[in-house]
Amino acid sequence: MPAPLNLCNHKDMKALYSPRTVTDAHLIRGYLQSHGIETLVRGEFLAGGIGELPAGMCKVWVADDANFERADRLLREFFRGDTARRLAANQWRCAACGETLEGQFTDCWQCGAARPG
Ligand SMILES: [Zn+2]
């Protein structure tokens, strides 16, 4: 019996994150990609594309070591919910109809009332 390959052991890259599921892995990958950080997801084929991953078998890797610290910081922000809070902080509520609107709207799309100053 040959020893099992350690699929996550790559000497040239740092593993950033060990996701619980494949969906999780791709969520993180997409998030970092939106910030210009290229990542690789390894080991996902072991789970057949769905469900829980064997512990430690799949990791998200930062392709360029120079981005690792930034990626790490972004990931921490992501999990603390900073991004979600920042987006939520820009929301406003229409005084006329009570509709909740995203920060980029200056008028209520529901009733046309202007955003209160
Ligand atoms: Zn309104």
Residues whose N, C-alpha, C, O or C-beta is under 5 A from the ligand:
A	BS01	ZN	C94 A96 C97 G98 E99 C108 Q110 C111 G112 A113
